[in-house]
Amino acid sequence: MSEQNQNFKVSVNTEIGRLRKLLIHSPDSGLGKVVPSKAQDWLFEDIVHLDTIRKGEYDYYIKLLMYFLDPEKIKGKLATIDSEASDRNFYKPNHPDFHNSKSVIEIQNLLSEMLENESIRKKLVAAVCAIEGCTYKVQLELTNTDPKQLAEIFISGTLANDTMIFAPIPNLIFTRDLGTTINNYILLNKPAKKARVRETLLMRYIFFNHPLFEAYRNNILEIPDVTMHFLRPGDEPAFSTTLEGGDVMMVSPNHVLIGCSERTSEHGANEAIKLLFDQDVVEKVTVVKIPSKRDYMHLDTVFTQVKRNTWVILNSIAHSPKYNPYEPINFLKEPEKLEATTAIQFTKANPQEPKHFEHVEALLNDISQNDLKSTGPTKIIYSGNNQFPYDSREQWTDSCNLLAIKEGVVLGYDRNDKTVEAFKAAGFNVVDVKDLIQDLESGKVNAETITDTLILMPSAELSRARGGFHCMSLPIFRDSL
């Protein structure tokens, strides 16, 4: 094992500890091949403009991560990186001028490095070709393809001559859904949608075969299907065992939240609880059941943590309102379809006597006060400043889907104006990412000392893909609080 791999550590025990390493995937050419007729099958609400996502939006995300996680790669080089002559090579996986950060880790590079191993390459090609229904001739051709090019083909579905041989996997930019780091374990997902099967397979191979994770292979947890699931009725949700990373939150060293949602089934949550308790990974798991609706999708689309004592959340999820015909929102919904949430906590010591929380806000307060020992009262920032219809509109564009780079410093979309007002009212500084990057470059702002700040990221195209920066990150190392 190389010295770099020996020094590589996997450890996440909160949502807000100082972020040190994460897995990301920069938007690839497959995003530019999503067509309207297939968009929803591929879990997109609309087709997006690839060049705008790359140059006008996601690139700011990479720059900001670099200044916080790997400043030596970018400090003093910003003008060169942004110049016309650079041709964006700093951002292109597998290019000789790519940043190759060991902290902001590109999945495509991990994939191409792993594919250098001939034995693994043959196995993965065979697996991909099997699930994609490729001919044996195509399988042989792919087996003999250069590993870097093969990694691109696996992700974009496109050969070097621009011929598509299978569908792209545009959701790979949402790396959070592929797995969750829980202390020094990695819990792999079981996707609910067919569109995510190939990316899940690629990540499973990376975690089990890339040298970077060699020391943690016994710490990778896979969720099994229900016993003899193949004898149970068709594709009925009641019998499915699914779990996606957006529904799993590591909120304190001994406590994990799992959401039952559109994408994570009760069977999936139950199997995850058994795995986590059997392996002594945590002592508490709280299951939060949210409506199985596209509006919400995952737990991290309805709330995320900002500080030890501060959360951002959609109010209707926080309190599960009773029917009131005089409330404006109820004119739009049938009474029985009002959002209803439940939170039930299980402990390894006494799993038969779960604790029930009155509502999600009570759960968040319990985490802040009891798990994280907050010295101040718990604060709640509401999506859309808790004003109808802005609360629902801005939740749809990921006002609650924030990534904490460190406690109190979070990334969110610039389009959620009312939520921004709520952050200001809560005492947070609000800064545009373009201005912050210039201040970090000049030294006017120090990444180590910045506090209580909402960083606004451009969002015209990225938000149409239905995911925020919590979705676009898979933290694998955070400092403890």
Secondary structure, 3 states (H helix, E strand, C coil): CCHHHHHCCCEECCCCCCEEEEEECCCCHHHHHCCHHHHCCCCCCCCCCHHHHHHHHHHHHHHHHHHHHCHHHCCCCHHHHCCHHHCCHHHCCCCCCCCCCCCEEEHHHHHHHHCCCHHHHHHHHHHHHHHHCCCHHHHHHHHCCCHHHHHHHHHHCECCCCCECCCCCHHHHCHHHHEEEEECEEEECECCCHHHHHHHHHHHHHHHHCHHHHHHHHHEECCCCCCCHHHCCCCCHHHCCCECHHHEEEEECCEEEEEECCCCCHHHHHHHHHHHHHCCCCCEEEEEECCCCCCCCCHHHCEEEEECCEEEECHHHHHCCCCCCCCHHHHCCCHHHCCCCEEEEEECCCCCCCEEECCHHHHHHHHHHHHCCCCCCCEEEEHHHHCCCHHHHHHHCCCCCCEEEECCEEEEECCCHHHHHHHHHCCCEEEEHHHHHHHHHHCCCCCCCCCCEEEEECCCCHHHHCCCCCCCCEEEEECCC
